[in-house]
């Protein structure tokens, strides 16, 4: 039995508002996210942050790619 996934689910990233991040993931806490966002230009987190007006959204896929890139040792 094969389940057909809508193509939009595969191509559209899930954008999560900062206050709702912990509804989906335990880590990092909201305060830690705000620290990462504040320093986004220096730590590379700017590729995770999407802004819609005053609303700050996090690209879930980009977040985990960013975490993976932080764990690589040169």
Predicted model as a PDB file, atoms N, CA, C, CB and O in Angstrom, pLDDT in the B-factor column:
MODEL        1                                                                  
ATOM      1  N   UNK A   1       0.842  -1.173   0.000  1.00 58.00           N  
ATOM      2  CA  UNK A   1       0.000   0.000   0.000  1.00 58.00           C  
ATOM      3  C   UNK A   1       0.894   1.246   0.000  1.00 58.00           C  
ATOM      4  CB  UNK A   1      -0.962  -0.008   1.222  1.00 58.00           C  
ATOM      5  O   UNK A   1       1.750   1.401   0.871  1.00 58.00           O  
ATOM      6  N   UNK A   2       0.697   2.104  -0.951  1.00 59.00           N  
ATOM      7  CA  UNK A   2       1.494   3.330  -1.055  1.00 59.00           C  
ATOM      8  C   UNK A   2       0.613   4.527  -0.756  1.00 59.00           C  
ATOM      9  CB  UNK A   2       2.136   3.464  -2.460  1.00 59.00           C  
ATOM     10  O   UNK A   2      -0.512   4.633  -1.244  1.00 59.00           O  
ATOM     11  N   UNK A   3       1.150   5.426   0.055  1.00 60.00           N  
ATOM     12  CA  UNK A   3       0.416   6.641   0.404  1.00 60.00           C  
ATOM     13  C   UNK A   3       0.916   7.765  -0.484  1.00 60.00           C  
ATOM     14  CB  UNK A   3       0.585   7.001   1.916  1.00 60.00           C  
ATOM     15  O   UNK A   3       2.117   8.026  -0.553  1.00 60.00           O  
ATOM     16  N   UNK A   4      -0.004   8.424  -1.159  1.00 58.00           N  
ATOM     17  CA  UNK A   4       0.366   9.547  -2.015  1.00 58.00           C  
ATOM     18  C   UNK A   4       0.427  10.815  -1.187  1.00 58.00           C  
ATOM     19  CB  UNK A   4      -0.631   9.709  -3.181  1.00 58.00           C  
ATOM     20  O   UNK A   4      -0.555  11.219  -0.565  1.00 58.00           O  
ATOM     21  N   UNK A   5       1.603  11.439  -1.190  1.00 53.00           N  
ATOM     22  CA  UNK A   5       1.798  12.697  -0.482  1.00 53.00           C  
ATOM     23  C   UNK A   5       1.532  13.834  -1.464  1.00 53.00           C  
ATOM     24  CB  UNK A   5       3.241  12.795   0.127  1.00 53.00           C  
ATOM     25  O   UNK A   5       1.978  13.764  -2.609  1.00 53.00           O  
ATOM     26  N   UNK A   6       0.826  14.865  -1.051  1.00 57.00           N  
ATOM     27  CA  UNK A   6       0.671  16.009  -1.944  1.00 57.00           C  
ATOM     28  C   UNK A   6       2.033  16.629  -2.223  1.00 57.00           C  
ATOM     29  CB  UNK A   6      -0.290  17.056  -1.337  1.00 57.00           C  
ATOM     30  O   UNK A   6       2.882  16.701  -1.334  1.00 57.00           O  
ATOM     31  N   UNK A   7       2.240  17.078  -3.456  1.00 55.00           N  
ATOM     32  CA  UNK A   7       3.541  17.628  -3.818  1.00 55.00           C  
ATOM     33  C   UNK A   7       3.860  18.886  -3.034  1.00 55.00           C  
ATOM     34  CB  UNK A   7       3.589  17.922  -5.300  1.00 55.00           C  
ATOM     35  O   UNK A   7       5.034  19.185  -2.817  1.00 55.00           O  
ATOM     36  N   UNK A   8       2.846  19.637  -2.599  1.00 54.00           N  
ATOM     37  CA  UNK A   8       3.123  20.848  -1.820  1.00 54.00           C  
ATOM     38  C   UNK A   8       3.740  20.506  -0.482  1.00 54.00           C  
ATOM     39  CB  UNK A   8       1.847  21.656  -1.609  1.00 54.00           C  
ATOM     40  O   UNK A   8       4.515  21.297   0.056  1.00 54.00           O  
ATOM     41  N   UNK A   9       3.416  19.344   0.072  1.00 55.00           N  
ATOM     42  CA  UNK A   9       4.008  18.940   1.350  1.00 55.00           C  
ATOM     43  C   UNK A   9       5.490  18.655   1.194  1.00 55.00           C  
ATOM     44  CB  UNK A   9       3.293  17.706   1.910  1.00 55.00           C  
ATOM     45  O   UNK A   9       6.256  18.815   2.145  1.00 55.00           O  
ATOM     46  N   UNK A  10       5.899  18.237   0.017  1.00 60.00           N  
ATOM     47  CA  UNK A  10       7.299  17.917  -0.208  1.00 60.00           C  
ATOM     48  C   UNK A  10       8.116  19.142  -0.599  1.00 60.00           C  
ATOM     49  CB  UNK A  10       7.418  16.863  -1.276  1.00 60.00           C  
ATOM     50  O   UNK A  10       9.319  19.189  -0.343  1.00 60.00           O  
ATOM     51  N   UNK A  11       7.484  20.121  -1.209  1.00 74.00           N  
ATOM     52  CA  UNK A  11       8.223  21.268  -1.711  1.00 74.00           C  
ATOM     53  C   UNK A  11       8.101  22.502  -0.829  1.00 74.00           C  
ATOM     54  CB  UNK A  11       7.757  21.597  -3.087  1.00 74.00           C  
ATOM     55  O   UNK A  11       8.968  23.374  -0.875  1.00 74.00           O  
ATOM     56  N   UNK A  12       7.066  22.595  -0.044  1.00 86.00           N  
ATOM     57  CA  UNK A  12       6.860  23.757   0.800  1.00 86.00           C  
ATOM     58  C   UNK A  12       7.404  23.497   2.196  1.00 86.00           C  
ATOM     59  CB  UNK A  12       5.376  24.123   0.862  1.00 86.00           C  
ATOM     60  O   UNK A  12       6.943  22.577   2.873  1.00 86.00           O  
ATOM     61  N   UNK A  13       8.381  24.295   2.642  1.00 90.00           N  
ATOM     62  CA  UNK A  13       8.914  24.079   3.996  1.00 90.00           C  
ATOM     63  C   UNK A  13       7.890  24.480   5.054  1.00 90.00           C  
ATOM     64  CB  UNK A  13      10.220  24.876   4.198  1.00 90.00           C  
ATOM     65  O   UNK A  13       7.053  25.355   4.831  1.00 90.00           O  
ATOM     66  N   UNK A  14       7.974  23.830   6.194  1.00 96.00           N  
ATOM     67  CA  UNK A  14       7.088  24.216   7.295  1.00 96.00           C  
ATOM     68  C   UNK A  14       7.725  25.405   7.997  1.00 96.00           C  
ATOM     69  CB  UNK A  14       6.845  23.022   8.297  1.00 96.00           C  
ATOM     70  O   UNK A  14       8.851  25.323   8.489  1.00 96.00           O  
ATOM     71  N   UNK A  15       6.993  26.509   8.037  1.00 97.00           N  
ATOM     72  CA  UNK A  15       7.454  27.724   8.709  1.00 97.00           C  
ATOM     73  C   UNK A  15       6.723  27.817  10.043  1.00 97.00           C  
ATOM     74  CB  UNK A  15       7.202  29.009   7.826  1.00 97.00           C  
ATOM     75  O   UNK A  15       5.494  27.867  10.097  1.00 97.00           O  
ATOM     76  N   UNK A  16       7.504  27.838  11.111  1.00 98.00           N  
ATOM     77  CA  UNK A  16       6.935  27.818  12.466  1.00 98.00           C  
ATOM     78  C   UNK A  16       7.227  29.149  13.146  1.00 98.00           C  
ATOM     79  CB  UNK A  16       7.513  26.630  13.306  1.00 98.00           C  
ATOM     80  O   UNK A  16       8.384  29.565  13.210  1.00 98.00           O  
ATOM     81  N   UNK A  17       6.193  29.830  13.659  1.00 98.00           N  
ATOM     82  CA  UNK A  17       6.439  31.054  14.426  1.00 98.00           C  
ATOM     83  C   UNK A  17       7.251  30.726  15.684  1.00 98.00           C  
ATOM     84  CB  UNK A  17       5.096  31.744  14.808  1.00 98.00           C  
ATOM     85  O   UNK A  17       7.076  29.663  16.281  1.00 98.00           O  
ATOM     86  N   UNK A  18       8.123  31.629  16.075  1.00 97.00           N  
ATOM     87  CA  UNK A  18       8.995  31.392  17.232  1.00 97.00           C  
ATOM     88  C   UNK A  18       8.211  30.983  18.483  1.00 97.00           C  
ATOM     89  CB  UNK A  18       9.810  32.644  17.530  1.00 97.00           C  
ATOM     90  O   UNK A  18       8.612  30.031  19.153  1.00 97.00           O  
ATOM     91  N   UNK A  19       7.097  31.670  18.827  1.00 97.00           N  
ATOM     92  CA  UNK A  19       6.380  31.262  20.055  1.00 97.00           C  
ATOM     93  C   UNK A  19       5.792  29.850  19.994  1.00 97.00           C  
ATOM     94  CB  UNK A  19       5.266  32.241  20.335  1.00 97.00           C  
ATOM     95  O   UNK A  19       5.464  29.279  21.034  1.00 97.00           O  
ATOM     96  N   UNK A  20       5.653  29.275  18.791  1.00 97.00           N  
ATOM     97  CA  UNK A  20       5.064  27.942  18.644  1.00 97.00           C  
ATOM     98  C   UNK A  20       6.094  26.852  18.373  1.00 97.00           C  
ATOM     99  CB  UNK A  20       4.056  27.955  17.534  1.00 97.00           C  
ATOM    100  O   UNK A  20       5.730  25.689  18.203  1.00 97.00           O  
ATOM    101  N   UNK A  21       7.384  27.217  18.329  1.00 98.00           N  
ATOM    102  CA  UNK A  21       8.430  26.238  18.035  1.00 98.00           C  
ATOM    103  C   UNK A  21       8.377  25.056  19.006  1.00 98.00           C  
ATOM    104  CB  UNK A  21       9.810  26.905  18.094  1.00 98.00           C  
ATOM    105  O   UNK A  21       8.480  23.903  18.587  1.00 98.00           O  
ATOM    106  N   UNK A  22       8.217  25.339  20.291  1.00 97.00           N  
ATOM    107  CA  UNK A  22       8.238  24.273  21.297  1.00 97.00           C  
ATOM    108  C   UNK A  22       6.960  23.439  21.319  1.00 97.00           C  
ATOM    109  CB  UNK A  22       8.466  24.868  22.661  1.00 97.00           C  
ATOM    110  O   UNK A  22       6.888  22.448  22.046  1.00 97.00           O  
ATOM    111  N   UNK A  23       5.957  23.819  20.540  1.00 97.00           N  
ATOM    112  CA  UNK A  23       4.797  22.945  20.348  1.00 97.00           C  
ATOM    113  C   UNK A  23       5.176  21.768  19.446  1.00 97.00           C  
ATOM    114  CB  UNK A  23       3.605  23.738  19.736  1.00 97.00           C  
ATOM    115  O   UNK A  23       4.537  20.716  19.484  1.00 97.00           O  
ATOM    116  N   UNK A  24       6.226  21.956  18.632  1.00 97.00           N  
ATOM    117  CA  UNK A  24       6.655  20.945  17.678  1.00 97.00           C  
ATOM    118  C   UNK A  24       7.963  20.261  18.080  1.00 97.00           C  
ATOM    119  CB  UNK A  24       6.810  21.568  16.319  1.00 97.00           C  
ATOM    120  O   UNK A  24       8.169  19.084  17.783  1.00 97.00           O  
ATOM    121  N   UNK A  25       8.846  21.004  18.758  1.00 97.00           N  
ATOM    122  CA  UNK A  25      10.165  20.488  19.122  1.00 97.00           C  
ATOM    123  C   UNK A  25      10.525  20.929  20.541  1.00 97.00           C  
ATOM    124  CB  UNK A  25      11.240  20.969  18.113  1.00 97.00           C  
ATOM    125  O   UNK A  25      10.212  22.048  20.949  1.00 97.00           O  
ATOM    126  N   UNK A  26      11.181  20.048  21.283  1.00 97.00           N  
ATOM    127  CA  UNK A  26      11.561  20.365  22.658  1.00 97.00           C  
ATOM    128  C   UNK A  26      12.737  21.328  22.729  1.00 97.00           C  
ATOM    129  CB  UNK A  26      11.900  19.099  23.406  1.00 97.00           C  
ATOM    130  O   UNK A  26      12.818  22.149  23.642  1.00 97.00           O  
ATOM    131  N   UNK A  27      13.645  21.229  21.769  1.00 96.00           N  
ATOM    132  CA  UNK A  27      14.878  21.994  21.804  1.00 96.00           C  
ATOM    133  C   UNK A  27      14.999  22.821  20.545  1.00 96.00           C  
ATOM    134  CB  UNK A  27      16.092  21.075  21.964  1.00 96.00           C  
ATOM    135  O   UNK A  27      14.544  22.364  19.497  1.00 96.00           O  
ATOM    136  N   UNK A  28      15.566  23.978  20.572  1.00 97.00           N  
ATOM    137  CA  UNK A  28      15.973  24.767  21.738  1.00 97.00           C  
ATOM    138  C   UNK A  28      14.773  25.505  22.324  1.00 97.00           C  
ATOM    139  CB  UNK A  28      17.084  25.769  21.357  1.00 97.00           C  
ATOM    140  O   UNK A  28      13.762  25.687  21.646  1.00 97.00           O  
ATOM    141  N   UNK A  29      14.882  25.925  23.569  1.00 97.00           N  
ATOM    142  CA  UNK A  29      13.785  26.694  24.163  1.00 97.00           C  
ATOM    143  C   UNK A  29      13.668  28.047  23.472  1.00 97.00           C  
ATOM    144  CB  UNK A  29      14.003  26.881  25.687  1.00 97.00           C  
ATOM    145  O   UNK A  29      14.571  28.471  22.751  1.00 97.00           O  
ATOM    146  N   UNK A  30      12.563  28.705  23.699  1.00 96.00           N  
ATOM    147  CA  UNK A  30      12.275  29.982  23.032  1.00 96.00           C  
ATOM    148  C   UNK A  30      13.355  31.034  23.296  1.00 96.00           C  
ATOM    149  CB  UNK A  30      10.922  30.513  23.491  1.00 96.00           C  
ATOM    150  O   UNK A  30      13.707  31.788  22.388  1.00 96.00           O  
ATOM    151  N   UNK A  31      13.870  31.098  24.484  1.00 97.00           N  
ATOM    152  CA  UNK A  31      14.934  32.055  24.796  1.00 97.00           C  
ATOM    153  C   UNK A  31      16.192  31.782  23.990  1.00 97.00           C  
ATOM    154  CB  UNK A  31      15.257  32.018  26.279  1.00 97.00           C  
ATOM    155  O   UNK A  31      16.855  32.714  23.534  1.00 97.00           O  
ATOM    156  N   UNK A  32      16.522  30.513  23.814  1.00 98.00           N  
ATOM    157  CA  UNK A  32      17.675  30.140  23.001  1.00 98.00           C  
ATOM    158  C   UNK A  32      17.475  30.501  21.540  1.00 98.00           C  
ATOM    159  CB  UNK A  32      17.951  28.656  23.130  1.00 98.00           C  
ATOM    160  O   UNK A  32      18.407  30.940  20.866  1.00 98.00           O  
ATOM    161  N   UNK A  33      16.255  30.313  21.055  1.00 98.00           N  
ATOM    162  CA  UNK A  33      15.951  30.701  19.673  1.00 98.00           C  
ATOM    163  C   UNK A  33      16.107  32.202  19.485  1.00 98.00           C  
ATOM    164  CB  UNK A  33      14.526  30.269  19.290  1.00 98.00           C  
ATOM    165  O   UNK A  33      16.664  32.658  18.486  1.00 98.00           O  
ATOM    166  N   UNK A  34      15.620  32.957  20.438  1.00 98.00           N  
ATOM    167  CA  UNK A  34      15.710  34.419  20.325  1.00 98.00           C  
ATOM    168  C   UNK A  34      17.179  34.870  20.322  1.00 98.00           C  
ATOM    169  CB  UNK A  34      14.940  35.102  21.489  1.00 98.00           C  
ATOM    170  O   UNK A  34      17.534  35.824  19.629  1.00 98.00           O  
ATOM    171  N   UNK A  35      18.011  34.199  21.081  1.00 98.00           N  
ATOM    172  CA  UNK A  35      19.445  34.504  21.074  1.00 98.00           C  
ATOM    173  C   UNK A  35      20.039  34.203  19.695  1.00 98.00           C  
ATOM    174  CB  UNK A  35      20.185  33.691  22.173  1.00 98.00           C  
ATOM    175  O   UNK A  35      20.804  35.004  19.157  1.00 98.00           O  
ATOM    176  N   UNK A  36      19.688  33.055  19.131  1.00 98.00           N  
ATOM    177  CA  UNK A  36      20.175  32.695  17.798  1.00 98.00           C  
ATOM    178  C   UNK A  36      19.699  33.700  16.751  1.00 98.00           C  
ATOM    179  CB  UNK A  36      19.709  31.280  17.423  1.00 98.00           C  
ATOM    180  O   UNK A  36      20.461  34.074  15.859  1.00 98.00           O  
ATOM    181  N   UNK A  37      18.447  34.136  16.853  1.00 98.00           N  
ATOM    182  CA  UNK A  37      17.889  35.101  15.898  1.00 98.00           C  
ATOM    183  C   UNK A  37      18.592  36.444  16.037  1.00 98.00           C  
ATOM    184  CB  UNK A  37      16.367  35.270  16.113  1.00 98.00           C  
ATOM    185  O   UNK A  37      18.915  37.077  15.032  1.00 98.00           O  
ATOM    186  N   UNK A  38      18.832  36.885  17.262  1.00 98.00           N  
ATOM    187  CA  UNK A  38      19.492  38.172  17.497  1.00 98.00           C  
ATOM    188  C   UNK A  38      20.884  38.197  16.872  1.00 98.00           C  
ATOM    189  CB  UNK A  38      19.588  38.459  19.004  1.00 98.00           C  
ATOM    190  O   UNK A  38      21.320  39.230  16.362  1.00 98.00           O  
ATOM    191  N   UNK A  39      21.578  37.068  16.910  1.00 98.00           N  
ATOM    192  CA  UNK A  39      22.943  36.963  16.377  1.00 98.00           C  
ATOM    193  C   UNK A  39      22.982  36.265  15.016  1.00 98.00           C  
ATOM    194  CB  UNK A  39      23.831  36.209  17.363  1.00 98.00           C  
ATOM    195  O   UNK A  39      24.023  35.735  14.627  1.00 98.00           O  
ATOM    196  N   UNK A  40      21.883  36.257  14.300  1.00 98.00           N  
ATOM    197  CA  UNK A  40      21.754  35.472  13.069  1.00 98.00           C  
ATOM    198  C   UNK A  40      22.780  35.823  12.001  1.00 98.00           C  
ATOM    199  CB  UNK A  40      20.387  35.653  12.505  1.00 98.00           C  
ATOM    200  O   UNK A  40      23.224  34.939  11.269  1.00 98.00           O  
ATOM    201  N   UNK A  41      23.161  37.074  11.896  1.00 97.00           N  
ATOM    202  CA  UNK A  41      24.102  37.454  10.839  1.00 97.00           C  
ATOM    203  C   UNK A  41      25.516  36.956  11.114  1.00 97.00           C  
ATOM    204  CB  UNK A  41      24.119  38.961  10.678  1.00 97.00           C  
ATOM    205  O   UNK A  41      26.302  36.785  10.182  1.00 97.00           O  
ATOM    206  N   UNK A  42      25.843  36.725  12.366  1.00 97.00           N  
ATOM    207  CA  UNK A  42      27.196  36.265  12.694  1.00 97.00           C  
ATOM    208  C   UNK A  42      27.292  34.751  12.869  1.00 97.00           C  
ATOM    209  CB  UNK A  42      27.671  36.943  13.954  1.00 97.00           C  
ATOM    210  O   UNK A  42      28.384  34.193  12.763  1.00 97.00           O  
ATOM    211  N   UNK A  43      26.179  34.078  13.133  1.00 96.00           N  
ATOM    212  CA  UNK A  43      26.236  32.633  13.373  1.00 96.00           C  
ATOM    213  C   UNK A  43      25.650  31.794  12.233  1.00 96.00           C  
ATOM    214  CB  UNK A  43      25.508  32.310  14.646  1.00 96.00           C  
ATOM    215  O   UNK A  43      25.599  30.568  12.334  1.00 96.00           O  
ATOM    216  N   UNK A  44      25.209  32.444  11.152  1.00 96.00           N  
ATOM    217  CA  UNK A  44      24.656  31.721  10.016  1.00 96.00           C  
ATOM    218  C   UNK A  44      23.204  31.329  10.164  1.00 96.00           C  
ATOM    219  CB  UNK A  44      25.448  30.512   9.775  1.00 96.00           C  
ATOM    220  O   UNK A  44      22.652  30.662   9.288  1.00 96.00           O  
ATOM    221  N   UNK A  45      22.573  31.730  11.255  1.00 98.00           N  
ATOM    222  CA  UNK A  45      21.176  31.361  11.506  1.00 98.00           C  
ATOM    223  C   UNK A  45      20.223  32.142  10.612  1.00 98.00           C  
ATOM    224  CB  UNK A  45      20.820  31.596  12.974  1.00 98.00           C  
ATOM    225  O   UNK A  45      19.033  31.833  10.556  1.00 98.00           O  
ATOM    226  N   UNK A  46      20.735  33.154   9.910  1.00 97.00           N  
ATOM    227  CA  UNK A  46      19.883  33.973   9.042  1.00 97.00           C  
ATOM    228  C   UNK A  46      19.258  33.161   7.908  1.00 97.00           C  
ATOM    229  CB  UNK A  46      20.690  35.123   8.460  1.00 97.00           C  
ATOM    230  O   UNK A  46      18.244  33.573   7.344  1.00 97.00           O  
ATOM    231  N   UNK A  47      19.846  32.019   7.567  1.00 97.00           N  
ATOM    232  CA  UNK A  47      19.231  31.190   6.525  1.00 97.00           C  
ATOM    233  C   UNK A  47      18.021  30.409   7.050  1.00 97.00           C  
ATOM    234  CB  UNK A  47      20.265  30.218   5.954  1.00 97.00           C  
ATOM    235  O   UNK A  47      17.258  29.843   6.267  1.00 97.00           O  
ATOM    236  N   UNK A  48      17.850  30.382   8.361  1.00 98.00           N  
ATOM    237  CA  UNK A  48      16.711  29.701   8.986  1.00 98.00           C  
ATOM    238  C   UNK A  48      15.544  30.666   9.192  1.00 98.00           C  
ATOM    239  CB  UNK A  48      17.127  29.082  10.333  1.00 98.00           C  
ATOM    240  O   UNK A  48      14.384  30.259   9.143  1.00 98.00           O  
ATOM    241  N   UNK A  49      15.850  31.937   9.421  1.00 98.00           N  
ATOM    242  CA  UNK A  49      14.849  32.939   9.787  1.00 98.00           C  
ATOM    243  C   UNK A  49      14.180  33.497   8.544  1.00 98.00           C  
ATOM    244  CB  UNK A  49      15.486  34.075  10.602  1.00 98.00           C  
ATOM    245  O   UNK A  49      14.849  33.908   7.596  1.00 98.00           O  
ATOM    246  N   UNK A  50      12.866  33.508   8.556  1.00 97.00           N  
ATOM    247  CA  UNK A  50      12.064  34.125   7.501  1.00 97.00           C  
ATOM    248  C   UNK A  50      11.183  35.169   8.177  1.00 97.00           C  
ATOM    249  CB  UNK A  50      11.200  33.052   6.707  1.00 97.00           C  
ATOM    250  O   UNK A  50      10.619  34.921   9.243  1.00 97.00           O  
ATOM    251  N   UNK A  51      11.073  36.304   7.570  1.00 97.00           N  
ATOM    252  CA  UNK A  51      10.260  37.378   8.156  1.00 97.00           C  
ATOM    253  C   UNK A  51       9.080  37.688   7.249  1.00 97.00           C  
ATOM    254  CB  UNK A  51      11.109  38.652   8.388  1.00 97.00           C  
ATOM    255  O   UNK A  51       9.218  37.789   6.030  1.00 97.00           O  
ATOM    256  N   UNK A  52       7.925  37.835   7.870  1.00 95.00           N  
ATOM    257  CA  UNK A  52       6.705  38.230   7.173  1.00 95.00           C  
ATOM    258  C   UNK A  52       6.137  39.409   7.950  1.00 95.00           C  
ATOM    259  CB  UNK A  52       5.661  37.033   7.066  1.00 95.00           C  
ATOM    260  O   UNK A  52       5.398  39.238   8.921  1.00 95.00           O  
ATOM    261  N   UNK A  53       6.495  40.608   7.504  1.00 95.00           N  
ATOM    262  CA  UNK A  53       6.131  41.790   8.273  1.00 95.00           C  
ATOM    263  C   UNK A  53       6.899  41.763   9.580  1.00 95.00           C  
ATOM    264  CB  UNK A  53       4.596  41.855   8.527  1.00 95.00           C  
ATOM    265  O   UNK A  53       8.125  41.651   9.578  1.00 95.00           O  
ATOM    266  N   UNK A  54       6.196  41.863  10.691  1.00 95.00           N  
ATOM    267  CA  UNK A  54       6.836  41.811  12.006  1.00 95.00           C  
ATOM    268  C   UNK A  54       6.949  40.385  12.540  1.00 95.00           C  
ATOM    269  CB  UNK A  54       6.061  42.665  12.993  1.00 95.00           C  
ATOM    270  O   UNK A  54       7.588  40.147  13.565  1.00 95.00           O  
ATOM    271  N   UNK A  55       6.337  39.460  11.851  1.00 97.00           N  
ATOM    272  CA  UNK A  55       6.332  38.075  12.310  1.00 97.00           C  
ATOM    273  C   UNK A  55       7.637  37.375  11.936  1.00 97.00           C  
ATOM    274  CB  UNK A  55       5.135  37.320  11.717  1.00 97.00           C  
ATOM    275  O   UNK A  55       8.110  37.486  10.805  1.00 97.00           O  
ATOM    276  N   UNK A  56       8.199  36.668  12.880  1.00 97.00           N  
ATOM    277  CA  UNK A  56       9.440  35.922  12.650  1.00 97.00           C  
ATOM    278  C   UNK A  56       9.090  34.434  12.608  1.00 97.00           C  
ATOM    279  CB  UNK A  56      10.516  36.225  13.771  1.00 97.00           C  
ATOM    280  O   UNK A  56       8.540  33.878  13.559  1.00 97.00           O  
ATOM    281  N   UNK A  57       9.424  33.809  11.481  1.00 98.00           N  
ATOM    282  CA  UNK A  57       9.138  32.394  11.266  1.00 98.00           C  
ATOM    283  C   UNK A  57      10.446  31.642  11.105  1.00 98.00           C  
ATOM    284  CB  UNK A  57       8.230  32.188  10.028  1.00 98.00           C  
ATOM    285  O   UNK A  57      11.444  32.194  10.642  1.00 98.00           O  
ATOM    286  N   UNK A  58      10.426  30.383  11.491  1.00 98.00           N  
ATOM    287  CA  UNK A  58      11.616  29.541  11.349  1.00 98.00           C  
ATOM    288  C   UNK A  58      11.325  28.439  10.351  1.00 98.00           C  
ATOM    289  CB  UNK A  58      12.051  28.942  12.716  1.00 98.00           C  
ATOM    290  O   UNK A  58      10.325  27.729  10.466  1.00 98.00           O  
ATOM    291  N   UNK A  59      12.205  28.301   9.372  1.00 98.00           N  
ATOM    292  CA  UNK A  59      12.112  27.233   8.383  1.00 98.00           C  
ATOM    293  C   UNK A  59      12.628  25.959   9.062  1.00 98.00           C  
ATOM    294  CB  UNK A  59      12.936  27.576   7.062  1.00 98.00           C  
ATOM    295  O   UNK A  59      13.817  25.843   9.362  1.00 98.00           O  
ATOM    296  N   UNK A  60      11.735  25.024   9.294  1.00 97.00           N  
ATOM    297  CA  UNK A  60      12.073  23.820  10.058  1.00 97.00           C  
ATOM    298  C   UNK A  60      13.188  23.012   9.386  1.00 97.00           C  
ATOM    299  CB  UNK A  60      10.829  22.944  10.232  1.00 97.00           C  
ATOM    300  O   UNK A  60      14.116  22.567  10.062  1.00 97.00           O  
ATOM    301  N   UNK A  61      13.111  22.821   8.090  1.00 97.00           N  
ATOM    302  CA  UNK A  61      14.132  22.062   7.369  1.00 97.00           C  
ATOM    303  C   UNK A  61      15.480  22.759   7.449  1.00 97.00           C  
ATOM    304  CB  UNK A  61      13.725  21.866   5.905  1.00 97.00           C  
ATOM    305  O   UNK A  61      16.501  22.123   7.709  1.00 97.00           O  
ATOM    306  N   UNK A  62      15.481  24.072   7.223  1.00 97.00           N  
ATOM    307  CA  UNK A  62      16.727  24.844   7.273  1.00 97.00           C  
ATOM    308  C   UNK A  62      17.321  24.817   8.682  1.00 97.00           C  
ATOM    309  CB  UNK A  62      16.478  26.302   6.827  1.00 97.00           C  
ATOM    310  O   UNK A  62      18.543  24.827   8.837  1.00 97.00           O  
ATOM    311  N   UNK A  63      16.468  24.784   9.710  1.00 98.00           N  
ATOM    312  CA  UNK A  63      16.965  24.719  11.079  1.00 98.00           C  
ATOM    313  C   UNK A  63      17.802  23.463  11.287  1.00 98.00           C  
ATOM    314  CB  UNK A  63      15.801  24.752  12.075  1.00 98.00           C  
ATOM    315  O   UNK A  63      18.913  23.540  11.812  1.00 98.00           O  
ATOM    316  N   UNK A  64      17.277  22.305  10.879  1.00 96.00           N  
ATOM    317  CA  UNK A  64      18.004  21.059  11.102  1.00 96.00           C  
ATOM    318  C   UNK A  64      19.240  20.962  10.210  1.00 96.00           C  
ATOM    319  CB  UNK A  64      17.088  19.865  10.856  1.00 96.00           C  
ATOM    320  O   UNK A  64      20.221  20.323  10.590  1.00 96.00           O  
ATOM    321  N   UNK A  65      19.209  21.577   9.042  1.00 95.00           N  
ATOM    322  CA  UNK A  65      20.417  21.657   8.218  1.00 95.00           C  
ATOM    323  C   UNK A  65      21.463  22.534   8.904  1.00 95.00           C  
ATOM    324  CB  UNK A  65      20.084  22.214   6.810  1.00 95.00           C  
ATOM    325  O   UNK A  65      22.653  22.220   8.879  1.00 95.00           O  
ATOM    326  N   UNK A  66      21.017  23.633   9.516  1.00 96.00           N  
ATOM    327  CA  UNK A  66      21.928  24.519  10.244  1.00 96.00           C  
ATOM    328  C   UNK A  66      22.547  23.775  11.424  1.00 96.00           C  
ATOM    329  CB  UNK A  66      21.185  25.788  10.735  1.00 96.00           C  
ATOM    330  O   UNK A  66      23.754  23.871  11.649  1.00 96.00           O  
ATOM    331  N   UNK A  67      21.733  23.034  12.179  1.00 96.00           N  
ATOM    332  CA  UNK A  67      22.254  22.262  13.317  1.00 96.00           C  
ATOM    333  C   UNK A  67      23.306  21.274  12.827  1.00 96.00           C  
ATOM    334  CB  UNK A  67      21.105  21.512  14.056  1.00 96.00           C  
ATOM    335  O   UNK A  67      24.366  21.141  13.439  1.00 96.00           O  
ATOM    336  N   UNK A  68      23.025  20.593  11.747  1.00 94.00           N  
ATOM    337  CA  UNK A  68      23.970  19.626  11.200  1.00 94.00           C  
ATOM    338  C   UNK A  68      25.279  20.309  10.787  1.00 94.00           C  
ATOM    339  CB  UNK A  68      23.349  18.897   9.997  1.00 94.00           C  
ATOM    340  O   UNK A  68      26.360  19.764  11.011  1.00 94.00           O  
ATOM    341  N   UNK A  69      25.184  21.484  10.195  1.00 94.00           N  
ATOM    342  CA  UNK A  69      26.397  22.197   9.769  1.00 94.00           C  
ATOM    343  C   UNK A  69      27.213  22.679  10.966  1.00 94.00           C  
ATOM    344  CB  UNK A  69      26.026  23.390   8.878  1.00 94.00           C  
ATOM    345  O   UNK A  69      28.428  22.841  10.853  1.00 94.00           O  
ATOM    346  N   UNK A  70      26.570  22.910  12.109  1.00 91.00           N  
ATOM    347  CA  UNK A  70      27.279  23.356  13.306  1.00 91.00           C  
ATOM    348  C   UNK A  70      28.051  22.220  13.960  1.00 91.00           C  
ATOM    349  CB  UNK A  70      26.301  23.955  14.302  1.00 91.00           C  
ATOM    350  O   UNK A  70      29.023  22.459  14.677  1.00 91.00           O  
ATOM    351  N   UNK A  71      27.632  21.007  13.720  1.00 84.00           N  
ATOM    352  CA  UNK A  71      28.284  19.868  14.378  1.00 84.00           C  
ATOM    353  C   UNK A  71      29.471  19.335  13.587  1.00 84.00           C  
ATOM    354  CB  UNK A  71      27.283  18.754  14.593  1.00 84.00           C  
ATOM    355  O   UNK A  71      30.177  18.447  14.066  1.00 84.00           O  
ATOM    356  N   UNK A  72      29.703  19.859  12.388  1.00 75.00           N  
ATOM    357  CA  UNK A  72      30.835  19.391  11.584  1.00 75.00           C  
ATOM    358  C   UNK A  72      32.122  19.990  12.113  1.00 75.00           C  
ATOM    359  CB  UNK A  72      30.645  19.754  10.096  1.00 75.00           C  
ATOM    360  O   UNK A  72      32.207  21.191  12.369  1.00 75.00           O  
ATOM    361  N   UNK A  73      33.115  19.144  12.271  1.00 66.00           N  
ATOM    362  CA  UNK A  73      34.421  19.581  12.759  1.00 66.00           C  
ATOM    363  C   UNK A  73      35.359  19.685  11.564  1.00 66.00           C  
ATOM    364  CB  UNK A  73      34.989  18.597  13.843  1.00 66.00           C  
ATOM    365  O   UNK A  73      35.498  18.743  10.784  1.00 66.00           O  
ATOM    366  N   UNK A  74      36.003  20.845  11.431  1.00 60.00           N  
ATOM    367  CA  UNK A  74      36.941  21.039  10.316  1.00 60.00           C  
ATOM    368  C   UNK A  74      38.286  20.448  10.631  1.00 60.00           C  
ATOM    369  CB  UNK A  74      37.096  22.515   9.988  1.00 60.00           C  
ATOM    370  O   UNK A  74      39.199  20.518   9.809  1.00 60.00           O  
TER     371      UNK A  74                                                      
ENDMDL                                                                          
END                                                                             
